[in-house]
Amino acid sequence: MAAYSQNDLYFSLKNVNIRKGSEREQAVFDFFEISLPTIFIEEEKPSVSQKEGQYSLFLHQRSASRKVNDLLKSNTKRVVLHMPTGSGKTRTAMSIIADHLRKTEPTLVIWLAHSEELCEQAASEFEKAWSCLGNRSVGIFRYWGDRSLNLNDVKDGILIGGLSKVYSTTKNSLNFIITLSSRTSLVVIDEAHSAIAETYKLVLDALVIMRHPNPALLGLTATPGRTWADIHVDEQLSNFFSKQKVTLKIEGYINPVDYLVEEKYLAKAVYKPLFYESGTNFNDSDLRKIQENFDVPDNILDRLAEDEKRNLAIVSSIENLVKSHQRIIVFSTTVKHSDLLAAILQLRGHRAYSITGKTDANLRKNIINKFKEKNDDTQIICNFGVLTTGFDVPKISAALIARPTKSLVLYSQMVGRAIRGEKAGGNEMAEIITVIDHSLPGFGSVAEAFNNWEDIWA
């Protein structure tokens, strides 16, 4: 065998053609006991791709927000956003607010709500919205319950105020509301059907009417009326907002509620009446009081709450719901009635709680947190007067309404606690049981309620 010089060997190896991935390449690496390097080939990125926004709106929400923004710039600068429960009303409103804050700097937006739950819900939602849509650092000023406020700090951002807190402070110091008004360019009223109530009106007059130029005014509601039968009161509300209302519209649907159910944003609600043989009889005087009053008088409610036959029927119905539902809400007739039903259910082995306006704040918070826990236990909350709004537990799939009312608004709010759909973290189906009290008014579905007040806004 001929001997090769080192130079010959070098040039021979240099001139060898070794293709990547070939057997010859593998043989060389095996000889030197070296592993073949792994080659990562980057995939070519497509020329077109889709990217979801972090706080995006659906088409129908975007359409509604555009119309609202246009009307907020009109001469009257007032509008009601009318969207059904579960359709993303708060999210749409926060997108409108974020847009307003980005375009105006510095400025203050005031959000008014009548319950602590609604206030907390609004603050949480704004934090989420602004973290995605904001263009600067702004203040989130919480003013409800026992929280205090330093007006010197309130200059740029959003102030979320409990109505009773703002009302009482305004009564004690008109300078408080005048100072806020001087820095405010947009006022938002949650549950706008309450805008003409005495407490709202004092605050709104001071915020919106007494200042020039007037701040814009946006109302939010699923039920753009205050009553079921008094058209004059409802017309007052319509006139207060200059008859300007943006209603959620879905192409191909007469009523947006039907679309929201079909697309699983709302659960399909099954409405069932609960009849019972009453042990309570109403005379002509009682019936006249029911007819003449804005809602069912307290003394009538007290008598219904003490009706043993009625209570037996209610407890029996709740126990039937327990067989197929994990989160159940009961709207009781009175405060005592709520406590009574919860106590009876507890004695019968159920995890049941009572929440009323008299419940200690910390206890109330603990009960609600337990109720929101993600577990398979069946839990029941009985309540009176506090959980009709701002109480968002998507897993509630059943409601028993034992509170008779002449208010279509209140009835719709009670039903709304149980009809979150699967796309909103809720359920496919919901069961709504309404106690039918002889001689007292009753209502139908949320879809019917949605269009109830259209004539007064025309």
Secondary structure by P-SEA (a helix, b strand, c coil): cccccaaaaaaaaaacccccccaaaaaaaaaaccccbbbbbbccccccbbbbbcccccaaaaaaaaaaaaaaaccccccccccccccaaaaaaaaaaaaaaaacccbbbbbbbccaaaaaaaaaaaaaaaaccccbbbbbccccccccccccccccbbbbbcaaaaaaaaaacaaaaaaaaaaccbbbbccccccccaaaaaaaaacccccccccbbbbbccccccccccaaaaaaaaaaaccccccccccccccaaaaaaaaccccbbbbbbbbccccccccaaaaaaaaacccccaaaaaaaaacaaaaaaaaaaaaaaaacccbbbbbcccaaaaaaaaaaaaaaccbbbbbcccccaaaaaaaaaaaaccccbbbbbbbccccccccccccccbbbbccccccaaaaaaaaaacccccccccccbbbbbbbbcccccccccaaaaaaccccccc
